[in-house]
Amino acid sequence: MPPRFRRPEPMTTFELVPDDEREDAPDPDADDPGAGSRRLADLRDRAVTRWHALSRRGRVAVAAGTAAVVVAAATAAVAPGLLDARAERLRAEAVAGLPGVVSDLSEPLAETWELANGRGAIATLPGGLVLTIEGTAVSALDAGTADEAWRREVGPYLTCGPPQGHREDPVAPSDVVVCLSGESDDRAVTVLDAAGDVVGERSLGPARVDAFDEAAPDDAPIVVPAAAGAIAVVEGATNATAPWPADDLPDEDTLRELRADGWVDPTLRLEDALTGEVRGEATLRLRPQDLEECGMMQDDGSAPELTVDPTVDASVSVATLSVCGAVAHLTPDGTVLDTGAADGWAVPLPGGGHVVAGAESTVLDAEGSVVVTVPGWLVPPMVDDAPHSSYLALAGLGEDSGELRLASYGPDGTERWTAASEEYGAVLARVAGVVVVQGESGFAGLDAATGDELWTRDDVLRGTGSPAGDWVAGAVTDGTRLLVGVSGGDGRGHRLVTLDLRDGTTAWERRQPGFLEWLRSVGGHVVSFDGTTHGLG
């Protein structure tokens, strides 16, 4: 069958102005009050006549064209708002579930709950729960409402964990809770699951909570709750002392005097809390250069002496033993983290693994193997939506210049860019392609791909670098905005400042009393601590 063609309908034009009317023509109806109504009626009648003259297809074409004009006009009026809302939703979806992310920061947050009577948030659990201790009981509260999900009586002198990490550490929820209770000469360990049910208990005998626990026997080990149902145990430390050298720093002779007084290098051991099975151990080897970071004590009229008390810290991702400048690390499965040339603290990375920062920083994977080494002091962002895409470090330019520049290195350690300004130090966040950094005078937003400066704010921080100056206690994001907890060192209270990541403008600000110690995201909700734990929403 040959193709069939339909003759197109003739194009029809509606004229809503009489043919003989011109812009410069005088108005013939200026003196006739009813002329306007009659002209509108005439135009309406002419339009209706032409409408009826159209075929059905012609009417459809005209209606469709009119609808397109109406839709286009409506879209032009609302599209910017809709597109911006859609972009915010996509940015929120891109960061959902990452550490440091909350649901929405578009409106000012208000306090929704407070933990009274000195109760503090000591850990986080799956499902957005906050772990707290009250007397002899441990309980889990909803981070959004403070409603109690469960409560369990454990015993006196209670301590539970693993505790919150450092300010810069990403906070991951704990699947189990390890609690120590009882007198120092007869401590017991209780393991709870995330629902608060008792998994098991075990007697530990004498144990100290830290090196300064005078109620425990001198030879009692230090025992603290650790991650993944474990306890961190330190034995071998002694009360040995050595004199601080006059007009000099401690050296090899000081270490020899310390060992002669009975010093034994301590060992960090990670045990299954219920079975006692050893998962791993690491002995801390004290060296002369480590003594430079020791403390000093001096009684009235006596010569100053070294203080070499060990400190044990067990977070969700790593257990650490430190004495002066020496450290030893164990992951929850007992893997020893080799600090290598950096010889420093291992800090967890948001995407997994750790970084050991120093003059040359080492990135380790979850198994403790070296991933890459980068020059300079690696500074992981507090909030990061692209972990391991590149590494940010403070690198020196020239051996004698003493200048530091924030630089970006690829996964293989190749330098990608160096920031133009010298003052950039701490990295608060890398979100939506923007790196937010803190400098001497405030904040700046850098392009994550090039290091180019996108915006600066020198009016947010006051007196940075001085003891009474402002400092950042934490940061969280919703993918579009960054909430920064700014605390004042002079007792002026603290501020919650929310910056738009795109241009650095302040979305909103809230002033609060008290010294802010930390600000975190728990289950998509903002939780802060200023001596009292607060929920914000």
C-alpha positions as CSV (number, residue, x, y, z in Angstrom):
1,M,0.0,0.0,0.0
2,P,1.5,3.3,-1.0
3,P,2.2,5.8,1.9
4,R,-0.7,8.0,2.8
5,F,-0.3,11.7,3.4
6,R,-2.6,13.9,5.3
7,R,-2.9,17.5,4.2
8,P,-1.8,19.7,7.1
9,E,-4.4,22.0,8.7
10,P,-3.9,25.6,7.8
11,M,-2.1,27.7,10.4
12,T,-4.6,29.9,12.3
13,T,-3.7,33.1,14.1
14,F,-5.9,34.7,16.8
15,E,-5.9,38.4,16.7
16,L,-6.7,39.9,20.1
17,V,-6.3,43.5,18.8
18,P,-8.4,45.1,16.1
19,D,-6.6,45.3,12.7
20,D,-6.8,49.1,12.5
21,E,-5.4,49.8,16.0
22,R,-1.9,51.2,16.3
23,E,0.2,52.1,19.3
24,D,0.3,55.8,18.3
25,A,-3.3,56.1,17.4
26,P,-5.6,58.1,19.7
27,D,-8.0,56.2,21.8
28,P,-11.5,56.6,20.2
29,D,-13.2,55.4,23.4
30,A,-11.5,57.7,25.9
31,D,-14.7,59.5,26.6
32,D,-17.0,56.4,26.6
33,P,-17.0,54.5,29.9
34,G,-18.7,51.4,28.4
35,A,-16.4,51.2,25.4
36,G,-13.9,48.9,27.1
37,S,-16.5,46.2,28.0
38,R,-18.0,46.3,24.5
39,R,-14.5,45.9,22.9
40,L,-13.7,42.9,25.1
41,A,-17.1,41.3,24.2
42,D,-16.4,41.9,20.5
43,L,-12.9,40.3,20.8
44,R,-14.4,37.3,22.6
45,D,-17.1,36.8,19.9
46,R,-14.5,37.0,17.1
47,A,-12.3,34.4,18.9
48,V,-15.2,32.0,19.5
49,T,-16.2,32.3,15.8
50,R,-12.7,31.4,14.7
51,W,-12.5,28.6,17.2
52,H,-15.6,26.9,15.9
53,A,-14.3,27.3,12.3
54,L,-11.3,25.1,13.2
55,S,-11.3,21.3,12.6
56,R,-10.9,19.0,15.6
57,R,-7.1,18.5,14.8
58,G,-6.7,22.3,14.6
59,R,-8.3,22.8,18.0
60,V,-6.0,20.2,19.5
61,A,-2.9,21.9,18.1
62,V,-4.0,25.3,19.4
63,A,-4.8,23.9,22.8
64,A,-1.5,22.1,23.0
65,G,0.4,25.2,22.0
66,T,-1.4,27.2,24.6
67,A,-0.7,24.6,27.3
68,A,3.0,24.6,26.4
69,V,3.1,28.3,26.8
70,V,1.4,28.1,30.2
71,V,3.7,25.3,31.4
72,A,6.7,27.1,30.2
73,A,5.7,30.2,32.0
74,A,5.0,28.2,35.2
75,T,8.3,26.3,34.9
76,A,10.2,29.6,34.5
77,A,8.6,30.8,37.7
78,V,9.3,27.8,39.9
79,A,12.2,25.9,38.2
80,P,15.1,27.5,40.2
81,G,13.5,26.5,43.5
82,L,12.7,23.0,42.3
83,L,16.1,22.5,40.8
84,D,17.8,23.7,43.9
85,A,15.7,21.4,46.1
86,R,16.4,18.5,43.8
87,A,20.2,19.3,43.9
88,E,20.0,19.3,47.7
89,R,18.2,16.0,47.8
90,L,20.8,14.4,45.5
91,R,23.6,15.8,47.7
92,A,21.9,14.4,50.8
93,E,21.5,11.0,49.2
94,A,25.2,11.0,48.2
95,V,26.4,11.4,51.8
96,A,23.7,9.4,53.5
97,G,25.1,6.8,56.0
98,L,28.6,8.3,56.1
99,P,30.2,9.4,59.5
100,G,29.4,13.0,60.3
101,V,26.2,13.2,58.3
102,V,22.9,14.5,59.6
103,S,19.5,14.7,57.8
104,D,18.9,18.4,57.4
105,L,20.6,21.7,58.4
106,S,18.5,24.1,56.4
107,E,16.7,25.4,59.5
108,P,18.2,26.4,62.8
109,L,18.5,23.6,65.3
110,A,17.0,23.7,68.7
111,E,17.7,21.6,71.8
112,T,15.4,18.6,71.9
113,W,16.8,16.8,75.0
114,E,19.4,17.0,77.7
115,L,21.1,14.4,79.9
116,A,20.9,15.7,83.5
117,N,22.7,14.5,86.6
118,G,26.1,14.3,84.9
119,R,25.0,11.5,82.5
120,G,27.2,11.6,79.4
121,A,27.1,10.0,76.0
122,I,30.0,7.5,76.1
123,A,29.4,5.5,72.9
124,T,27.0,5.0,70.0
125,L,25.1,1.9,69.0
126,P,23.4,0.9,65.7
127,G,20.0,2.4,65.1
128,G,21.0,5.9,66.3
129,L,21.3,5.0,70.0
130,V,23.5,6.8,72.5
131,L,25.0,4.7,75.3
132,T,25.0,6.3,78.8
133,I,25.7,5.4,82.4
134,E,23.6,6.3,85.4
135,G,24.8,5.0,88.7
136,T,25.0,1.2,88.5
137,A,23.1,0.9,85.2
138,V,23.9,1.4,81.6
139,S,21.2,2.5,79.1
140,A,20.7,3.3,75.4
141,L,18.8,6.4,74.4
142,D,17.4,7.4,71.0
143,A,19.6,10.2,69.7
144,G,16.6,12.0,68.2
145,T,14.2,11.9,71.2
146,A,16.2,10.7,74.2
147,D,13.6,7.9,74.7
148,E,15.1,5.0,76.5
149,A,15.5,2.0,74.3
150,W,16.8,-0.3,77.0
151,R,18.4,-0.2,80.5
152,R,20.5,-2.9,82.2
153,E,21.7,-3.0,85.8
154,V,25.4,-4.0,85.8
155,G,27.1,-3.1,89.1
156,P,29.0,-0.4,91.1
157,Y,32.0,1.6,89.8
158,L,30.8,1.1,86.3
159,T,32.7,2.0,83.2
160,C,31.6,0.9,79.7
161,G,32.9,1.2,76.1
162,P,34.4,1.3,73.6
163,P,34.2,5.1,74.3
164,Q,33.9,7.9,71.8
165,G,37.0,8.5,69.7
166,H,38.9,11.7,69.5
167,R,37.4,14.9,68.0
168,E,38.9,14.2,64.6
169,D,38.0,10.5,64.5
170,P,35.0,9.3,62.5
171,V,32.4,7.8,64.9
172,A,31.2,4.3,64.1
173,P,28.5,2.5,66.1
174,S,29.5,-0.4,68.3
175,D,27.8,-3.8,67.9
176,V,28.5,-4.8,71.5
177,V,29.0,-3.1,74.8
178,V,31.8,-4.1,77.3
179,C,31.3,-3.0,80.9
180,L,33.7,-3.2,83.9
181,S,32.3,-3.0,87.4
182,G,33.1,-3.8,91.0
183,E,35.9,-2.8,93.4
184,S,39.4,-2.4,92.1
185,D,40.5,-5.5,93.9
186,D,37.8,-7.6,92.3
187,R,36.7,-6.3,89.0
188,A,34.2,-8.1,86.7
189,V,33.5,-7.7,83.0
190,T,30.0,-7.9,81.4
191,V,29.3,-8.0,77.7
192,L,26.0,-6.8,76.3
193,D,24.7,-6.9,72.8
194,A,23.3,-3.9,71.0
195,A,19.8,-4.7,72.3
196,G,21.0,-4.6,75.9
197,D,20.9,-8.4,76.5
198,V,23.7,-10.0,78.5
199,V,26.0,-12.1,76.4
200,G,28.2,-13.2,79.3
201,E,30.2,-12.2,82.4
202,R,33.7,-13.0,83.7
203,S,35.6,-12.2,86.9
204,L,39.0,-10.4,86.3
205,G,40.3,-10.1,89.9
206,P,42.4,-7.0,90.7
207,A,42.5,-4.4,88.0
208,R,43.1,-0.7,87.6
209,V,41.0,1.7,85.5
210,D,44.2,3.8,84.7
211,A,47.7,4.3,86.0
212,F,46.5,6.6,88.8
213,D,44.1,4.2,90.4
214,E,45.4,4.1,93.9
215,A,42.6,1.8,95.2
216,A,44.0,-1.2,93.3
217,P,47.2,-3.2,94.2
218,D,50.4,-1.8,92.6
219,D,50.9,-4.8,90.4
220,A,47.3,-4.9,89.1
221,P,47.1,-4.5,85.4
222,I,45.3,-1.6,83.7
223,V,42.1,-2.9,82.0
224,V,39.7,-0.8,79.9
225,P,36.8,-1.7,77.6
226,A,37.7,-2.1,74.0
227,A,35.9,-2.7,70.7
228,A,34.3,-5.9,69.3
229,G,33.8,-7.5,72.7
230,A,37.4,-7.2,73.9
231,I,39.3,-5.6,76.8
232,A,42.6,-3.8,76.5
233,V,45.1,-5.0,79.2
234,V,48.4,-3.4,80.1
235,E,51.0,-5.1,82.3
236,G,54.6,-4.6,83.0
237,A,54.5,-0.9,83.8
238,T,56.2,0.1,87.0
239,N,56.6,3.2,89.2
240,A,60.2,3.7,88.3
241,T,61.5,7.2,88.1
242,A,64.6,9.1,86.9
243,P,65.8,12.6,87.5
244,W,65.2,15.2,84.8
245,P,68.6,16.4,83.5
246,A,69.6,19.9,84.6
247,D,69.4,22.4,81.8
248,D,68.9,19.7,79.2
249,L,66.5,17.2,77.7
250,P,66.3,13.6,78.8
251,D,68.7,11.3,76.8
252,E,70.3,7.9,76.8
253,D,71.7,8.3,80.3
254,T,68.2,9.2,81.6
255,L,66.7,6.0,80.1
256,R,69.5,3.9,81.7
257,E,68.7,5.5,85.1
258,L,65.0,4.7,84.5
259,R,65.7,1.1,83.7
260,A,68.0,0.8,86.7
261,D,65.2,1.9,88.9
262,G,63.1,-1.0,87.7
263,W,61.4,0.3,84.5
264,V,60.0,-2.5,82.3
265,D,58.6,-1.8,78.9
266,P,54.8,-2.3,79.1
267,T,52.8,-4.6,76.8
268,L,49.4,-3.9,75.4
269,R,47.3,-7.0,75.1
270,L,43.9,-7.4,73.5
271,E,41.8,-10.2,75.1
272,D,38.3,-11.5,74.4
273,A,36.4,-10.1,77.3
274,L,34.6,-13.4,78.1
275,T,37.0,-16.1,77.3
276,G,40.3,-14.4,77.9
277,E,41.7,-15.5,74.6
278,V,44.5,-13.2,73.4
279,R,43.8,-11.6,70.1
280,G,47.1,-9.8,69.8
281,E,49.7,-7.9,71.8
282,A,52.3,-5.3,71.2
283,T,55.2,-4.2,73.5
284,L,56.0,-0.6,73.7
285,R,59.8,0.0,73.4
286,L,60.7,3.2,75.1
287,R,63.6,5.1,73.4
288,P,65.7,8.1,74.5
289,Q,64.0,10.4,72.0
290,D,60.6,9.4,73.5
291,L,61.6,10.9,76.8
292,E,61.5,14.4,75.5
293,E,57.7,14.3,75.6
294,C,57.5,13.0,79.1
295,G,56.0,15.0,81.8
296,M,57.8,16.5,84.8
297,M,57.0,16.4,88.5
298,Q,58.7,18.2,91.4
299,D,58.0,18.2,95.1
300,D,58.9,21.2,97.2
301,G,62.7,21.4,97.5
302,S,63.4,18.3,95.4
303,A,64.9,17.8,92.0
304,P,62.5,17.4,89.1
305,E,61.7,13.9,87.9
306,L,60.3,12.3,84.8
307,T,56.7,11.1,84.8
308,V,56.3,7.9,82.7
309,D,52.8,6.8,83.5
310,P,51.2,4.8,80.7
311,T,47.9,5.9,79.1
312,V,45.5,3.4,77.5
313,D,42.9,4.5,75.0
314,A,40.6,2.1,73.2
315,S,38.2,3.4,70.6
316,V,35.9,1.7,68.1
317,S,38.8,1.2,65.6
318,V,42.0,0.9,67.6
319,A,43.5,0.4,71.1
320,T,46.5,2.5,71.9
321,L,49.1,2.4,74.6
322,S,51.3,5.5,75.0
323,V,54.2,6.5,77.3
324,C,55.7,9.9,76.7
325,G,56.4,9.9,72.9
326,A,56.2,6.1,72.3
327,V,53.0,4.5,71.2
328,A,51.7,1.0,70.3
329,H,48.5,0.2,68.4
330,L,46.3,-2.9,68.1
331,T,43.2,-3.1,65.9
332,P,40.1,-4.9,67.3
333,D,41.1,-8.2,65.7
334,G,44.6,-8.0,67.3
335,T,46.6,-6.7,64.4
336,V,49.6,-4.7,65.3
337,L,49.7,-1.4,63.4
338,D,53.3,-0.6,62.4
339,T,53.8,3.1,62.7
340,G,56.9,2.9,60.5
341,A,58.9,6.0,59.8
342,A,56.1,8.3,61.0
343,D,56.2,6.8,64.5
344,G,53.1,8.6,65.7
345,W,49.4,8.1,66.5
346,A,47.2,6.0,64.3
347,V,44.0,7.9,63.4
348,P,41.1,6.1,61.8
349,L,40.1,7.2,58.3
350,P,36.4,7.5,57.3
351,G,36.7,5.0,54.5
352,G,38.5,2.4,56.7
353,G,42.1,1.9,57.6
354,H,44.3,4.4,59.5
355,V,46.8,7.1,58.9
356,V,50.0,7.5,61.0
357,A,50.9,11.2,60.6
358,G,54.4,12.7,60.8
359,A,56.9,14.5,58.7
360,E,56.1,11.7,56.3
361,S,52.6,10.1,56.7
362,T,51.7,6.5,56.2
363,V,48.2,5.3,55.2
364,L,47.4,1.8,56.4
365,D,44.5,-0.5,55.3
366,A,42.2,-2.4,57.7
367,E,44.8,-5.2,57.9
368,G,47.6,-2.8,58.8
369,S,49.4,-3.0,55.5
370,V,50.9,0.1,54.0
371,V,48.7,1.6,51.2
372,V,50.8,4.7,50.4
373,T,53.2,7.1,52.0
374,V,52.8,10.8,51.4
375,P,55.2,13.7,52.3
376,G,53.9,16.0,55.1
377,W,51.5,15.7,58.0
378,L,48.3,14.1,56.7
379,V,45.2,15.8,58.0
380,P,42.0,13.7,57.4
381,P,38.8,15.7,57.2
382,M,36.4,15.5,60.1
383,V,33.7,14.8,57.5
384,D,34.6,13.2,54.2
385,D,32.3,12.0,51.3
386,A,35.2,10.9,49.2
387,P,37.6,9.0,51.5
388,H,40.7,7.6,49.8
389,S,40.0,9.6,46.6
390,S,43.0,11.7,47.6
391,Y,44.9,12.6,50.7
392,L,45.4,16.1,52.2
393,A,48.6,16.9,54.0
394,L,50.6,19.8,55.3
395,A,53.8,19.6,53.3
396,G,56.9,21.9,53.6
397,L,58.1,23.8,50.6
398,G,61.9,23.9,50.7
399,E,64.2,22.6,53.4
400,D,65.0,26.0,54.9
401,S,61.8,27.9,54.3
402,G,59.8,26.5,57.1
403,E,56.6,27.2,55.1
404,L,53.8,24.7,55.1
405,R,51.2,24.3,52.3
406,L,48.1,22.2,52.2
407,A,48.7,19.7,49.4
408,S,46.5,17.0,47.8
409,Y,48.0,13.7,46.8
410,G,46.4,11.0,44.7
411,P,45.9,7.4,45.9
412,D,49.4,6.6,44.6
413,G,51.0,9.5,46.4
414,T,51.4,11.7,43.4
415,E,50.9,15.4,44.1
416,R,47.8,16.9,42.5
417,W,47.8,20.5,43.8
418,T,49.2,22.8,46.4
419,A,47.0,25.5,48.0
420,A,48.1,29.1,47.4
421,S,47.7,30.3,51.0
422,E,50.2,29.4,53.8
423,E,47.6,29.8,56.6
424,Y,45.5,26.7,55.8
425,G,45.8,24.1,58.5
426,A,43.0,21.9,59.8
427,V,40.7,20.3,57.3
428,L,37.1,20.3,58.5
429,A,35.3,18.6,55.6
430,R,35.4,17.4,52.0
431,V,31.9,17.4,50.8
432,A,30.3,17.9,47.4
433,G,33.6,18.7,45.8
434,V,34.5,21.4,48.3
435,V,37.3,21.2,50.9
436,V,36.6,23.4,53.9
437,V,39.8,24.4,55.7
438,Q,40.6,26.4,58.8
439,G,43.3,29.0,58.8
440,E,44.6,31.6,61.2
441,S,41.8,34.1,60.4
442,G,38.8,31.9,59.6
443,F,37.6,29.4,57.0
444,A,38.0,28.9,53.3
445,G,36.4,26.6,50.7
446,L,38.7,25.1,48.1
447,D,37.9,23.2,45.0
448,A,38.7,19.6,45.8
449,A,39.9,18.8,42.3
450,T,42.2,21.9,41.8
451,G,42.8,23.5,45.2
452,D,41.5,26.8,43.9
453,E,39.9,29.1,46.4
454,L,36.2,29.2,46.0
455,W,35.3,31.4,49.0
456,T,36.7,32.7,52.3
457,R,35.3,33.7,55.6
458,D,37.5,35.7,58.0
459,D,34.7,36.9,60.3
460,V,33.7,33.6,62.0
461,L,36.7,32.8,64.3
462,R,38.1,35.2,66.9
463,G,41.6,35.2,68.3
464,T,42.7,31.9,66.8
465,G,46.1,30.8,67.9
466,S,45.8,32.3,71.4
467,P,44.7,30.4,74.6
468,A,41.5,32.5,74.7
469,G,40.8,32.1,71.0
470,D,38.1,30.2,69.2
471,W,38.6,26.6,68.2
472,V,36.5,24.0,66.3
473,A,35.1,21.2,68.4
474,G,33.4,19.3,65.6
475,A,31.6,19.5,62.3
476,V,28.7,17.7,60.6
477,T,27.0,18.1,57.2
478,D,23.8,17.4,55.3
479,G,25.6,17.4,51.9
480,T,24.8,21.1,51.2
481,R,25.7,22.8,54.4
482,L,28.4,22.4,57.1
483,L,27.6,22.8,60.8
484,V,30.7,23.8,62.7
485,G,30.9,23.9,66.5
486,V,33.0,26.9,67.5
487,S,34.0,27.1,71.2
488,G,35.7,30.1,72.9
489,G,38.6,29.6,75.2
490,D,37.7,32.5,77.4
491,G,34.4,31.2,78.7
492,R,32.2,33.3,76.3
493,G,30.3,30.1,75.5
494,H,30.1,28.5,72.1
495,R,28.4,28.9,68.7
496,L,26.9,26.6,66.2
497,V,27.7,28.1,62.8
498,T,26.2,26.6,59.6
499,L,27.9,27.5,56.4
500,D,26.7,26.9,52.8
501,L,29.3,24.8,51.2
502,R,28.7,26.4,47.8
503,D,29.6,30.0,48.7
504,G,30.5,30.1,52.4
505,T,27.6,32.2,53.5
506,T,26.1,31.7,56.9
507,A,22.8,29.8,56.7
508,W,22.1,30.3,60.4
509,E,24.0,30.6,63.7
510,R,23.1,29.7,67.3
511,R,24.8,30.9,70.4
512,Q,25.1,28.6,73.5
513,P,26.5,28.9,77.0
514,G,29.3,26.5,78.1
515,F,32.6,25.3,76.7
516,L,31.9,22.9,73.8
517,E,34.0,19.8,74.0
518,W,32.6,17.8,71.0
519,L,29.9,17.9,68.3
520,R,28.9,14.7,66.5
521,S,26.3,13.0,64.3
522,V,24.5,10.0,65.8
523,G,22.0,8.2,63.6
524,G,21.5,11.4,61.5
525,H,21.0,13.6,64.6
526,V,23.3,16.2,66.1
527,V,24.6,15.5,69.6
528,S,26.9,17.9,71.5
529,F,28.7,17.9,74.8
530,D,29.6,21.0,76.9
531,G,29.7,19.3,80.3
532,T,26.2,18.2,79.6
533,T,25.1,16.1,76.7
534,H,22.5,17.8,74.4
535,G,20.4,16.5,71.5
536,L,19.7,19.1,68.7
537,G,17.1,18.9,66.0
